[in-house]
Each structure stands twice: as structure tokens, then as C-alpha cells.
């Protein structure tokens, strides 16, 4: 409930896929490739097992991991494990391809995730375009804790797939692709000679002679954690240009494809050069001269024109900051206008005003700062999110952090007309929830909207099974909601008040209370600065004098 849950409900609705009326459809094999990614493997498998349309078979191909993944795969009777010495990603995918038996096949890297309707959406697209060698959907980038990074990505394939692929990898993430297995086998599978870009090579080879289709559903999450193979820009550029270069002989057969091929070379150079220049700009902002020069020099070897353009832009922006520091904005403010700074340009001078940067917690700029602490807390305690789970507002966090460990999901809402609600009522009213029913309760930014908090905590305790856990967050230093929940935002809590409130009911030894935040985080959140604008290492510093978010984990005793 509250502004946080309002945003989660919107996000959840974006992820829903409207699937056509089901007719008999082909079976699907999902091949999960891993190589020392075992800390993510269980979540990848959970995302496959949570599909609305189940895969015929799930095959994990381990490409030479140091640790045996059988300790994870052995928990699932439907998962088949194949181990081999390290031969590279292409060879591992070919191993899964050879072992598969279904008509359709999807490849998922162990550090990535499929969203619940991924297989349904891919099969529906194949039914609409039955001659396609493969179809694909959209994806989003997330960090290692599952938090979104940037906007969702989807680029439609268009009417001339091969020409579009000559200009770049319009797919961007391999897990969004669903292949016809027979077409993949006829093409010889993935090229084992390639250690990188084997998926892009296959897209080019297949789209040159066969139809390709796409659909706009967001079907996968691409986990970006710093260890990704695609993070080495110089090596990736060499690899992609090599794969792209192999198409020159085919592209030269017509003037149009020849022009697309030449354009694609420029696009690839500019793409990786721009990523390197973003690092150089970040180094410049942090006054790292060596990092700036190194980045600019590397970008210049990739795309000299882009590097020169960006250096001139950096120089111009620096000159404006030195010579014209906020002159226009100060003139507007002198006439009574509220002028929020542009995204990424917040400084303390901009905060010298009674008006905040955002009047909606930062939702209108990006991700609110409090979400960083809330989602980190849930990630840390994700093993508690299992069995029968109740969440308030919708079940977005239950799905994201619980996955296949959850056997039943319930949603509590105060309004009966809410479409996701399975239980309707006021948490402070005794009997709203069934007794001894839940293994886990998730209440994020909700308890402060309940006037009788003591009654609500008693109801939480009564609804948990023995040994059940509640994971709960409340605001400390915060704006107040200006909209739907403005009349029921009753409280903000300190760590001391939260500990007393829960210890009185659950017992002192079963309650863990933590404060999150510091003066930097609190000021940023009060102003509505977005998470994307901040150095996250500064958010990790805890100063209990500035509790921005208070988290509570409480376990109901076995013999309560």
C-alpha cells in the first residue's frame, strides 16, 4: 500500500502478457548454461519452474564449474544435469541442443531470469508466425539484487530481419529468443570456434535465409553484475566486428545490404566507444584524471569521431559550469519559478530552495532512494520468502524474491475492488487474516498507514504459523504522500520504537531491527532525487541518527 506499492502494481501490470486463446502448441526445452555461476543458478531454475506454461524438459549444462552444481539441480526432479569440461558457451549450448527433444528451445544463462510468461509469449508468437526460425521479445537489465537498471528494451524485427541484424544486435539478450530446434540443427547450431558473440553470429546466419518474428512482451531479466562477459568492451568490439565481417561476402550481393553492412560497422564502433566514454565521463566527474584520459584514448581507437565529439561536449559543459553556474535557473527562480535540476545534475546549490526536486518521492525521475534499502533487505532475507506468503498491495516482491520456493501467494488490500486482492480488510481488525496460516508475511511501507499499530502487529503474529517470519519495512525520515494515502499516513518509526512494538508481541529474542540511511540518503530522499543520480556506495554508510528506512524481521516462536 502507499506510494511504493502503487508503483509496484504499475510495474507488475507492465510485465503481464496478454496471450491468445490457447490452442495445441509445441513443447519447449529450456537449456540453462552455467560456469561458476552457482550463486545465481537456483534463481534461474526457479524462474523456469515458475512459468505459466511449463517446459517439457529443463537441461542444465555445466561447462567446467569448479563446484558441482548437482547440489542445486538435485533438489528438482524435473531438472537434468549434464557436466562437461570447459569448452566455451557455444559448445555448452550445442550440448544442450543435442540433448533436447522438444520442438522449441530456449537458452538461459545461469545468472539471468525468465519472467513468468516468457514461454507462453514465445509460443504465441510462433503460432502467429509459424515459419519463423526463431522469435524474440523484450528484456530489462537488473543489478545483482534484481533491481532494474534503466528502461526496458525491445526493438521490433521489422520486415527485413537480415538487414536489421546487419546494423546491430536488435535482440540484446539471448534468453528472450525461442528457436525452432530443427532449424537450429539444420544451421549447425552455435559456432564452437567463437568464444563471444556466438548468438549474434547465429542471428545473422538464420535471418539471411529464414523468417524471424518478434513480440513486445518483456520476457527476461538480464542480470548486470560486473562479471558479465560483455563487460570487456575492447574484446567484445573485436569479436563482434569479426562475426559481422563474415557477412561481407553475402551483404555485397545487393547495394542495400552492402550499405547496411557498412552502416553496421560504424554503429558497432560507436556503440562500444560510447560505453567507454560514459566511463570516462564518470571518471571526470569524480576527478579521476588518469581514468578520464585512459577512457578517452580507448574510445578514440574505436570511433575517433565519437570520442572527439564527446570530449568537446565535456569541455563545453565544464565551461558552462565554470562560467555560467546556474545563471538562467537563478533568473527563473528570482521570478518565482520552481526549476528542478536535470537528471544527473543535482548539486547542493540546487537544494537551496523550499521546493523539492520531486514532489512524488522521485518516482517521476527514476527509482526512489528508499527502494534501494527495501529491496536489499528482501534480497538478504529471500530464503524466508517460501511456502504460503502474504504480501500487501500485490505479489511483485513475492514473485521476484521467492520464486519457486513459494507454494501459494496471497494479496491483502483494504479495497475489495482491487483486482489482485485475495484477502480484503483492515490489518488492525482482529480476524482479518486466518490464524496460523502463513509461512511469511511481506509488509513493505505499509504499517505506518495503520493507526492502531499494536493491533496490527498482534494480527500479524496470530496469522503466522509457528516459526513463520514477517519481513517488514517502515519509513523513518520521509516525505508524506500527497495523494491516495495522505489522510492515512499516521506514523514514522525509529529503530527503538519498532523494536519495542514487535518485541512486546513476538519476544525480544526473535526480533531483528535495523536502521538504514545517513544524512546524504535522507536529504536525497526528502528532495526526491532518484537512485540513478547517486553514488550507491554513499548509501551503504549507516548513521542511526538518520534512519530513512527501518527494517524488521520477526519470527513467531515454535510454541507460541
Buried (B, 14 or more C-beta within 10 A) or exposed (E): BBBBBBBBBEEBEEBEBEBEEEEEBBBBBBBBBBBBBBEBBBBBBBBBBBBEBBBBBBBBBBBBBEEEBEEBBEEBEEBBBBBEEEBBBBBBBBBBBEBBEBBBBBBBBBBBBBBBBBBBBBBBBBBEBEEBBBBBBBBBBBBBBBBBBEEBBBBEBEEBBBBBBBBBBBBBBBBBBBBBBEBBBEBEBBBBEBBBBBBBBBBBBBBBEBBBBBBBBBBBBBBBBEEBEBEEBEBBBBBBBEBBEEBBEBBEEEEEBBBBBBBBBEBBBBBBBBBBBEBBBBBBEEEBEEBBEBBBEBBBEBBEEBBEBBBEEBEEEEEEEEEEEBEEBEEEBEEEEEBBBEEEEBEEEBBEEEEBBBBBBBBEBBBBBBBBBBBBBBBBBBEBBBBBBBBBBBBBBBBBBBBBBBEEBBBBBBEEEBEBBEBBBBBBEEEBBEEEBBBBBBBBBBBBBBEBBEBBBBBBBBBBBEEBBBBBBBBBBBBEBEEEBEEBBEBBBBBEBBBBBBBEBBBEEBBEBBBBBBEBBBBBBBBBBBBBBBEEEEBEEBBBEBBBBBBBBBBBEEEB
